[in-house]
Amino acid sequence: MASSKSDGAYRALVTGSSPGGIGAAITRRLVDSALSRQLEPRITITATKPTEELAAFADSQRDRGAKILVLTGDLQTTTFPVEVAESAVEFADGLDTLVSNAGNTMLGRLVDQTTVEEWDSVMNVHARAAWLLASTAYPALRAARGSFIATTSTSGMSPHPGLGAYSPAKAALIRLIENLALEWGPVGIRANAVAPGPIVTPISQKSRPDMGEDEMREMLAQRAEAMPLRVLGEPDDIAEAVAFLASPAAKFITGQNLAVDGGLSISANLRVPMRHQLTVE
């Protein structure tokens, strides 16, 4: 984790920090990391709109000793990502870590159930917003020799039919990270990504409003059974990976897309019938 040599602060920006989700878990973990190193956390977080829960979450981190700036708006636009990055740099007097975590998805087949507006929305939030955040924050990240981290997805590593533009958008984000790693490496900025597998969050469950509680529980149980580890992930699992990539322990790691997925991304051949025993008892 980079830090300001001038005032002992740790400066970060985390988009998509709605309470209960991955972004909030990342924010908490970055605050933990800063405080453990006796650095003052100065962290900007974003969400689509203000809520009482978001305000309470920000206050909870302030109570721990962090300075928190909350920004709300639409990352689909060309203006809000730029405003976010500029405001984060001004608020914290620099930037050590930028985490592009905000995302959205709209279910449907690509050919006949995805509109141009839905395609643009998903692409803009995942890929274009990350690019605008990165390009705007570049001078501050360069000054700090900091890092840029994106939340991608195993859906960007393997096609995931039925999620509209989500898989193409995440694939584009992975390649963006690789590009940035090569372009920024000579000036000391690292660019990496964390690719979650199935993670249980309020947002993931709200994305299927047509499902009842019993049907949701059954689907989650089936998903867990499909995992090599036989469990689903939690937001804290992703937060730990992000904190590692932001830390000095990862100083020689760049251009990577770390799958945090319970083994899902390597499990395709488990579905191919075999004659010998595959697992231990």
Secondary structure, 3 states (H helix, E strand, C coil): CCCCCCCCEEEEEECCCCCCCHHHHHHHHHHHHHHHCCCEEEEEEEECCCCHHHHHHHHHHHHCCCEEEEEECCCCCCCHHHHHHHHHHHHHCCCCEEEECCCCCCCECHHHHCCHHHHHHHHHHHHHHHHHHHHHHHHHHHHHCCEEEEECCHHHCCCCCCECCHHHHHHHHHHHHHHHHHHHHHHCCEEEEEEECCECCHHHHHCCCCCCHHHHHHHHHHHHHHCCCCCCECHHHHHHHHHHHHCHHHCCCCCCEEEECCCHHHCHHHHCCCCCCCCCC
